[in-house]
Amino acid sequence: MARVTFKVIRPGQMTTLQDGGRYGYRSYGIPSSGFMDILSAQQANYLVGNPTTETIIEMIQVGASVQFLTSATVALTGADMGAQLNGLAIPRFESIHVSQGDLLELGNAVSNMVAYLAIAGQWEVPKILGSSSTFLRAKIGGMKGRQLQKGDIFSAVIDGLIKAKSLPEHQIRYFEPGRKIRLIKTTESSAELSGWLENTDFAVSHQWDRMGIRLTGSPPSSPARHILSSPVTVGTMQLPPDGQPIIVMSDGQTTGGYPRVATVIKADLPYMAQQPPGTPLHFTFVTTEQALHLEKWVFNH
């Protein structure tokens, strides 16, 4: 049994601790939180021999820099943030052994939005309602419910040596823009709104955070009506009166009064989370059966 320790030198823009999520509390108004891009996060944990739901560092748009106070095994997945170890470029999608004193630096994302840094071991961070995930709006989880700051020190306990791994090319997802995001119909779907969603050119707006992603595009011909406050979940597409859809993400609210006109399927949520502001988006509908098949294929290949 050994302890791995590292220190935050530069925190980046929106860097938090996340894990597989906080489940079973939506009826109390507490979202699941957890990984924005579950696929990339699970891959990073796999590469360092961790359970796929283990605590991980999530970085959005601008990466962090950390110095290792002990040797460790690490892996990077998700957005390309130009990672360097002691000034030399290092790859994503494979595990790397680092030594005491090594400095890992990440910068601005040159593709996509969200990057993950996995460090082998069981992290020594408290769990709130069964999860270490940071929920910033409630200031719970992670490091005192906040983003990482310069000088933060973390430790993980590791049992045994970690064998180096890399992902085969067919398992790597680069999330290039251009393909259609798949939806399933929901309670407030209609033929008119479904046709509008499939035939409108949308783009990701700058109103983008862990709570939700707003889109821009030509509004539907008929304004959306308010509904009684009803449950929403990660992937729910709400339609406010201005006709600009909002997709609920990991820290999104648990209920809302805007019509739920569609839901992004789970298999495409990682793709949705990785699209920067300005990215063109197009949608298509699939059946629930197709959505379940795609989910199994994406998360098991």
N, C-alpha and C positions, 0 to 999 in steps of 0.2 A: 504494500500500500504506500503510495507516494502522493504528495501534494503539488499541484501545478499552480503557480501564482503569476499574475501579470498586472500591469499598471496602465491606466489610460493616460496617454500623453497629449492627445488632441481628440476631442469627442466627435468631431464632424458636425453635421447639421441636425439630424434627428436620429440619434442613436440610442437604442433602448435594449433591454433584455426582454426576450420573448421565449415562450415555449409552446407546447402543443395547444394551450388554451385553457380557459376557465369555464367549465361546463356545468350546467345544472342550476344556474342562478339567473337566467333570463327573466323568470317570473318576478324577480326582485329588482329588475331594471339594470342588471349587471351584464354587460356584453361578454362574449367569449374571449375577446382580445386574441393574443397569440400571433403566430406567423402571418404576415401579409401574403407572402408567396410560400404556401405550405410545401410545394414540390421542391423548391430550391433549398429550403430550410431542412427538410428531411434528408435530402441528398448530402448536405454538408455534415449533418450528424452521422449519417451512415459512413462517410469517408473517414471519420475519426473513431469509429467503433462505439459511438454513443447510441442509446435508444433514440428513435426518430423524433420523440417529443421532448428531448432534453433541452435545457436552457441554452440559448444561443444569442449572439450579438447581431441585432438587425440594424442596418444602416440605410438611410434613405437619401438619395441624391448626392450626398457628400459623405465620404467614408471617414473612419476614425484612424488614429495611430495608437498602437499599443506596444509596450515594451515588456518582454518576458523576464521575470525575475527568477525563473527556473526553466529548465528544458520543457518542451511540450510538443504535442502533435496537433496540427491545425489544418483547417481546410476552408476554402473560399468558394462560394457559389453565387448564382444570381448575377446582378449587374456587374459589368466590368468597370472597376474604379481604379484601374492602373496600379494594382498592388505591387509594392516593392518590399523586399526583405533586406535590410542593411544597404539600401540603395540599388539593389538588383531586382529586375522584374521577376515575378513568380507567377505560375499559372493558376487558374481556377480549376475546379472539378477534380482535384486530386489532393491527397493528404501530404503534408510536408512536416518534417521534424525541424524544430527550431531549438536554439540553445539559449542558455542563460545570457541575458544582456542583449539579445537580438531585438531589433526594432522593425515592426511591421507597420507600414504606412499605406493608407489608401487615400485617394483624392476624389475629384469630381467624377461622377458617373459619365462614361463616354458612350454607354448604351444602357437602355432600360433605367430602372429607378431604385431597386431594392437589392442590396447585397447582404450576404450572411457570412459571419465568421464563427465557425465551430471550433471549440477547443476540447480535446479529449478529457473526459472525466465527469464525475458527478459534481455539479456546481454547488458550492456552499452559499446559497442565497435562500432567504425565507420564502415560503409559499403562503400566499394569501388565498383562501378558499380553494386550496388544492393546486395553485398554479403560481409560477414565478413571473408570469407575463405582466409587463408594465401597462397599466391603464392610466394614461396621463391625466385625463379629465377628472378622475376620482382620486388621483395621487396614491395609487396602490400598486403593489407588486414591484419586481425588479429592484433597482437601487432607490429605496425610499420613495417609490412612485414617481420618479422623475427620469429625465434623460440622463445619459452618462455625462460626467463632468471630468475635467482635467484633474488627475490625482486619484481618481477612484481605483481601488485595488480589489481584485477578485481572486478567488481560489477555487480549485476543483480537486477532488480526490480521485485518483486513478489506481486501478489494480492491474498491474502487469504491463507488458509492452504492447504497443499498438502497431499492427502491421500496416505498411503503406498501401494505399488503394488509389485507384483512379476510376472514373466513370467511363464506360465504353461510349463511343461516339453516339450511338443510337439513343442513349439515355440522356444526353445533354440537350437542354432546351435553351435556345438563345432568344426566344420571344421576339423575333423580328416582327415589325408591324406589317399589316397587309391582309392577313387572313380574317375571316369573319368570326366574331364571337357568338357562341351558341346560347340560345335562351330557351326556357320553357315557359309555358303560359301559367298565369296565376289567377287569383280570384277576380281581379278587376280588368283582366285582359278582355279585349273585344276584337272583332275582325278588323275594324277600322284602325285601332291603335297598333295591332300586330302588323298590319300592312304598312303603317307609317314607320314603325321601327325597322322593318326590313328594307324600306326604300328610301331612307333618309341618310344623307352623309353627315355623320357626327364627328366630333373631335373631343379629345380630353381637354378639359379646361384647366386653368391654374388653381381652381378650387379643389385641391387634391390633398388629402391627408389620410391618416389611419381610420378616421371615422367614415369617410365616404369620398367618392369621386364624382364630380359633376361633369356632365357632358354639354356640349353646345351643338346646335343644329336647328334647322327650320322646325318650328313648333307644329303640332298637329292642328288640323283645321278646326276641330272642336275642342274647346278648353277642357282640361281635366277637372273633375269635380272632387271636392273634399269628401272624405269618408270618416266614419267614426274611428277613433284611434284603434289601430289593429296591429297584431304582431308583424314584425319584419325580422329578417335574418340576414346573415352575410350573403351577398349576391342579389338581394332584393333590389329591383329597379323601381324607384318611386318617381312619380310625375307631378311636380309642383304646378301651380297655375301658370307660370311663365313658359311651360312646355319644354323646359330643359331638364332631362332626366338626371337623377342622382342614384348611384349604385352604392348600396350600403357595404362597408368593408369591416375589417376585424374589430374596430372599436366603435362600430355604429350603434345607434340607439336600438332599443328592443321593441319599441312600438312607434307608430307614426300615423298621421292623418292624411297623407297623400296617397292617391291610388297606387296600388302595387301592380304595374302593368306587365311585368315580366320578372324572371329570375335568371341571372347568369349561372350556367351550370357549374358544378364544382370543378370539373376538369378544366374549365377556362378561367377560373378565378386567378390562378397564378399569372396567366397571360394578361389579364385585366390589371393586376397590381403592378405589372412591370412597364406599363405604357406611360411615357412622359407626357406632360402637357403639350398640346399641339398635335399629338398623334391622331391621324384619321381612324375612325372606327366604323365598322359595318356589322350588322347583326343578322342572324338567321335563326329560325325556330326549329327545335327538334322535339321529339316526344320524350316523355319521362323515361321510357324504356331505353331509348337511345342515350339519354343523359347518364343513366346508371351504367350502361355498357362502356361509355367513354370514360367515366370516372374510374372504373376498374382497369381499363387499358392504360390510362395515364399514370396511375399511382402504383401499377404493378409491372411496369416495363422500364 
